[in-house]
Amino acid sequence: MQTLSLYFHVPFCASKCAYCDFASYPGREGDWARYFEALWAELDGWKAALRGYEAATVFFGGGTPTLVDAGYIVETLSRARSALPVARDAEITLEANPGTLTPEKLAALCAAGVNRLSLGAQSFDDGLLKALGRVHTAAQISRAVDMARDAGLENINLDLMYALPGQTMRQWQSTLDAATALDVPHISAYSLIVEEGTPMARRVAAGEAVLPEDGAVNAMQREAVRRLAAAGLARYEISNYARRGFACRHNLVYWSRGAYLGLGCAAHSLLGGRRFRNPDGLDAYLSGVRRLDEEALTLEDGMEETLMLSTRTARGLDLAAWRRAFGAPFGAGRQRALARLREGGLIEIRDGFLRLTLRGMEVQNAVVLELLEAEE
Ligand code: SF4
């Protein structure tokens, strides 16, 4: 039996955050039922092709999966179980926004098998939350964690953001302290990326919002590594920190290029050596558009993705696995690039693994580019 990871996209939100360019649609409550019918039909269509697979992880992302009635999620899980076996110990994650949870909703979701909650906390500073366009307060984050624990959930993640316009180091430290004080086993800390076309990008372009300099951003990243490690959360990926045994198994599948099937609008898949994606637009999805940009991955694609994804993780790139997968070790050009990067303190090679150093993680894109461009 082969394993895969299942992803369901729930593209509905209460309102649009100022920095958001995800496939998320506020004000479309009237489409919830139609959307889930389409999602279930898509899942049904996969049944035959999923023979021989078992789902090791299931992830509901968004959007705000906790905005919709719990019944939709419960029914989706039940249909997933009839489409393919879901492992007994499957990690079943639900993304949630503080303020959208109730004890009744959580009880229904946990009874259906949800065993991991990923809360979009972002900041414990109410002023920054407001500037981001978040609809919750810091106090609601703590209440959501309490509520999740009361429902029996132990595996809880808090998403945090840094490098926000006007954010000081002191504010970031306070957010890290408030998050670790909640004693959750997993924290993700993402640097804000200002995406074109968002209200945040317009504010930055107009000079109404000022982003921190690169040096300040790197200092915030290092502060996260230091404070989270002190709280027992080790960095296992550029933006992810966990207590032993609580690394997100679903995301580890993405970073190790395991098989995953994404259903719903904007969902991506890698299955049977092929990549494809569904349309980002809710209306395009509702009108039946599926499996765009489908392509079989070449050996070259595999090398590129392996370099890009494995160097994000603390485990790093397994050089013996590379040889097995691609039939040869790094060529002379890439070996020279490795020597340069090593000398520059950006990578280290130990116990058969190539890893980025703390400094290397700050410039991961540049490191990967140098390795990709190194002629063989
Ligand atoms: S809650 Fe998340 S998906 Fe929804 S608008 Fe905000 S950032 Fe986007």
Residues whose N, C-alpha, C, O or C-beta is under 5 A from the ligand:
A	BS01	SF4	C13 S15 K16 C17 C20 F22 S24 G62 G63
